[in-house]
Amino acid sequence: MRTILQWVFSVLNFFKSRIFAVGLLAALLSMTVYATSATINTVYIHDDEQDETILIHTAEDDINEILASEGITTEADDIIEFDGFENNVAEVYISRAFDVSITADGNTQTVSMVNGTVRDALKLAGVEMNNDDIINIPLSTFVEQGDEIMINRVEYRNTEVEEDIPFERVEKLTPLLRSGRSEILQSGRNGTLVKTYSERTIDGVVEEATLIAENITVRPVTQVALVGAKVPVSDLDFGYNIVNNAPTSYKKVIEGARATAYSAGNGAWGASGNDLFYGHVAVNPKVIPYNSKLYITSADGSFVYGYAIASDTGTALMQGIIDVDLYYETYRESQLNGVKNVNIYILE
């Protein structure tokens, strides 16, 4: 028992000795050297999504591991700028991509951008513009989160529009019909007017149209109606006084003459060389010389051809079958005339 107690006291004395103190100090210095041999890095993270800079002290030097350890994630279009460590210090800049919408030609697409102008956004989207197009944000403007770029297509074009030209209606008074009766002498037909416009369109909708030309492609045809009235056929007027359906003065009268009618169309002329129109008649020049001035009417005044000029002749006239052939500007009027008994007053 005594021997055991002596051994315990010797051990306790050893721990109190200088040798133990030196050993303990050596162990502590060894731990300090190990601790200082591990490098500590300082990292500053500037993230667009954070209001303040993030400060990290880490022994890690892999930027992806550093971000992952802080729970910082990035998207494919985000930009990470990291140039490495200098004196165990580094700065990391994270630029976050954002969406910009572009609407053109009836379609809307979204592009992801970190920075750049509207022009850059259009190039990224593959959208082109011409000088006339309208855009809501200038091309040189730097884009921001939530920007909505709108493009309106502007085109200039010429278009043609057809319009009807309404035909006119003309009434021609004639003694060939009883008063109050009428007949269509010539049917009317609308014409066609082509108008050419210069149009400015925005996304296919006409915003402005300017008339630049008008062209009549089909001319209208006037409707002519014969209306019965007690008026002379001829428009000529030689200024004689007409009393009781007869001139007050004349050289000669052929009473009960047989009068027929004819028509030769526009541009016709008689045997005398005179142009033919209402008021020119065909005669036997041996009886009534060419260019004689005449007044022709029925005895009772129910039909009045009126003043006339002897301008033409024909076989029936030369043979004495008829005395006078009255000229009409339309074939239908010559039909309506038929054969009439008239008095022919030779004025001069």
C-alpha positions, 0 to 999 in steps of 0.5 A: 500500500505504501508503494502505490501511494509513493507512485501517485505522488511522483506523477503529480510532481511531474506535471508540476515540473518545468518539463511538462510546461515546456511540452504544453507550450510546444503543443499550443505553438504547433496548433497555432502554426496549423491554424495560420497556415489555412488562407482566409479569402475576403469576397465582395458580391455585388448583385443586382437583386440585392440593395447592399453588397454581400461580404464573405470570408471564406477559405474557398476560391471557386466562385461557383462554390462561393455563390452556392455556399451563400445560396445565390443562384443565377440564370443562363442569361445572367452575367457574372464578372469575376477576375480572381483574387488579389491579395486574398480579396475579390469582387464579384458582379452579378448582372441579372437578365430581364425580359423585354417584350416586342410587338410587331406584325401582329406578334409579341415576343420576349427577349432576355437582356442584361443591358443594351438599347432598343435597337439591340433588343430588335436585333436580338429578336430579329425584327427589322424596321424601315424609315416609315415605321413608328416605334413607341420608344426611340431606338437609342434608348437603353432598355429597362425591366418591363419595357414593352416595345411597340412597332407600327408598320407604315406603308404607302400605296395607290388604290383605285376606286370605281364610281358610277357616273349617273346618266343625265335625263333630257326631255325633247319636246316634239310635235310627233307625239300627242301632248302628254305622251312620251317615249324613250328616244335613247336609253341612258347608261351610267358611266364609270369614273376611276379615282386613284388615291394615295393611301397611308396605312398603319398596320394595314388600316388606312389612316389617310387617303389623298385623291391624286387622279380621276379618269373616266373609263366609260362615258355616260349615255344621256337618256333622251325622252320625246315628250309630246307638245305643240312646238316646232321640230326645227330650232332655226328662226328666221325672224318672220311673223307667224300668224294663224300658223303661217308667215305673214310674208313669203314668196310662194306656198305649196299647199297640200304637199306630201312630206316624208322623213329620213335620217342619216346619222351624225356628220351627214351632209346634203347634196347642197354641201350643207351639214344636215341637222334639224331644220334641213330638208330634201327637195327637188331643186328644180322646184325649190332651189338649194338654200331656200329658206322655208317654213313647213307646217300642216294646214291645221297647225297640228304638226309644225316642222318650222323654219327650214333650209333646202339642203338635200334631194333624193330620187323620190323627190326628183320623180315627184313622188314626194314634195319634201323629205324632212330631216331628223337627227334620229331614225325613230323620229323619222319613223314617227313622222310617217307621211304628212300633208303640209304647206311649204312656204318659200320665204326667200 
